[in-house]
Amino acid sequence: MRWKRAAGRALLVCSLLFAGMSGAQGGEPRGDAAGRGPLTLVTGGDLTGYLRGVLDGWNARHPREKVTLVELPDAADEVRAQMVSELRSGSDRFDVLNIDVAWTSEFAAAGWIAPVDGRRFPLRHFLPPVVDTATFRGRLYAVPYVTNAGLLYYRKDVLDREGVRPPRTWAELERLAKTVAPKYGLDGYAGQLLPYEGLTANVVEAVQSAGGTVLAGEGERVTVDSAAARRGLSFLLDGVREGWIPRRALEFKEEESRQAFQDGKLLFLRNWPYAYALAHPGASKLAGKVGTVPLPGPDGQGSSVLGGSNLAVNSHSRHRKTAADLISYLTSEPVQRRVLTEGALPPVWAGLYAEPELVRRFPSLPTLKRGVLTARPRLKSPRYDQVSLAVQAVMHDALTHGRSTDATVARLSQELSAIVGRS
């Protein structure tokens, strides 16, 4: 999945650098934990341009420890490939890495990033679920920087006309998708079902919303063969089979699905918060007609996967003390405020989601906060890339060919067990 950025100054952007890698076995950090000096911060493309201004503030106060920003190509696979190439070679070129939350376990297991002392950072001020994305085997290896959670978008004008409220459960979603959507020439519901990282996110959300899991712990056990996981998978499989999830959703990534919704072709859409602002400019045919609620589940509010990114220190960095100081600066409240207001990214500081002025400026903040607080990290595994690819391949085949839930679970269990067994 690409590192999602809204064009211009979108409300909130999903910074979802997905995918991963299997690495060499980890070891003790090899850099200088007490070292000070200039740094290089590497990240995916900063399309809003806010980060350079933030770093200018640091550089003005730290003339002997200035930070050089390296922006890699916007595509996640390119970002990952270049980071991994440097880390695997033992290079100290990058001191601080802005990595997707799903990469933390992999990078830590490979020994590429150094553990950090949580007492140095304002973790108690963060939204609680985000901290878990930065841990591996009970130890903190990174510090949350931005977060994200999936939301359910709906045509407020259509539901208002029908006199119904937005769905809180899968049954309500299905009923409205089957009955109301056709009356207005709309398809019912879509997420991101193309075989890429977005499909993994949609699958994991469905499973965990039903109370199930795909993997347990740090990825040591396969747990997809359960009644709860089957219920979650059936939500997607049955939806496509019955048609209230259109088959063209099997070709949707974030932007394709957003565009279909914004073009007035969908009643409901699962997407990230960045899509909200794009549906509200005056040029949009849906301006004023879109609402958002947390994702529904089988019996009430569902559970999103956590998106976002974490800041980590290269274990080969010669200036790890300065690197920790930079991370402390970037995760401070003033900078986190700029992350939201200038970068259009969801911050990790909980208090910012309740400030009246910010809520007036960014109306979806309260809904996003509810989504984050019930969200959970994506699959944790030192072999995340292989696990995610297996989920994508099996589920897309099942959705395309109408496989049964039992057959899908059996194949998922077999392929994931083979991967986990190699860890």
Secondary structure, DSSP 8 states (H G I E B T S, - for coil): ------SSS-S-------------------S-TT--S-EEEEES--TT-HHHHHHHHHHHH-TTS-EEEEE--SSHHHHHHHHHHHHHTT--S-SEEEEEGGGHHHHHHTT-B----GGGS-GGGB-HHHHHTTEETTEE--EEEEEEE-EEEEEHHHHHHHT----SBHHHHHHHHHHHHHHTT-EEEE---STTHHHHHHHHHHHHHTT--SEETTTTEE--SSHHHHHHHHHHHHHHHHTSS-GGGGG--HHHHHHHHHTT-EEEEEE-THHHHHTSSTTSTTTT-EEEEE-BBSSSB---BEEEEEEEEBTT-S-HHHHHHHHHHHTSHHHHHHHHHTT---BSBGGGGG-HHHHHHSTTHHHHHHHHHT-B-----TTHHHHHHHHHHHHHHHHHHT--HHHHHHHHHHHHHHHHHT-
